Amino acid sequence: MRNLVWIGIVLIVLGVGGLAIGHFSYTEDEKVLKAGPLEVTAEKEHHFPIPTAAGVVVVIAGVALVLAGRRSA
C-alpha cells in the first residue's frame, strides 16, 4: 500500500502549502467595450482565500493516510 503513503505525502504538502500561502489569485482579461473594430479590455484580478480549517483537515488526512499505508505494508 505504498500508494496510500504517496497520496498522504501529497496531501500533507498541499495542506501545508495552503496554510502557508493563505490565498491564491489570478488575473483575467475582461472586455469592457466593443464598438466595431475597437475593443477595450481591462484586467480583473480574482482572489480566493484558502480557509485555515481546510488546510488543517488536509494535513490531518494526509498524516492518517501515511500511517495507514505504513501499517498495511
N, C-alpha and C positions, 0 to 999 in steps of 0.2 A: 504493500500500500504506500509506495513511495510517492504516488500521485497526490495523496492527501497532504503529505508533508510539503510538497512544492506548492500546492494550492494555498495551504496555510501560510507559507512564507510570502507568497504574492499578496495575500490579504493583509498580512502584518505590514508589509511595505506600503501598500496603498492606504491603510488606516493611519500609519504614522505620517505619511505624506499629507493626507487630508487634515490631520491635526496641526501639522507644521505650517501649511500654506493658508488654510482657513477659508479661501475662496478662489474661484477662477473666473477669468473674464475673457471675452473675445470681442473683436470689432467686426461690424457688418456694414457694408455699403448700402445705403437706403436711397432710393430715388425720391427726390423732393419735388422736382418739376420736370415735366417733359412736354415741350411745345415744339412740334415739328422736328427739325434736326437738332434742336437744342435740348440737352439733357443735363440737369443739375443733380448731383448726388451729395450726400452728406454721410460722414462716418458716424455710426452709432455704436457705443460701447455697452455691452451687456455684462452684468456682474451676477454671479451665482454663489451665494455663501454655502459652505460645507458645514453642516451642524456638528458641533463637538461631540454630541451623543452618537452620531453616526460613525465618526472616526473611532470612538471608543468601542462601539459594538463590533466594528470590522476587525479591530485589533484582537478583541477577545475571541471572536470566531476563528481568526487565524491561529491563535495560540491553541484553541481547542482542536483544530484540525491537525496541527503539528503533533500534539500529544496523542491524538487518536491514531495517527499514522505511525508513530513510533511504537505504540503498544501492540499494534497488529503485525508489525514487522518481525 
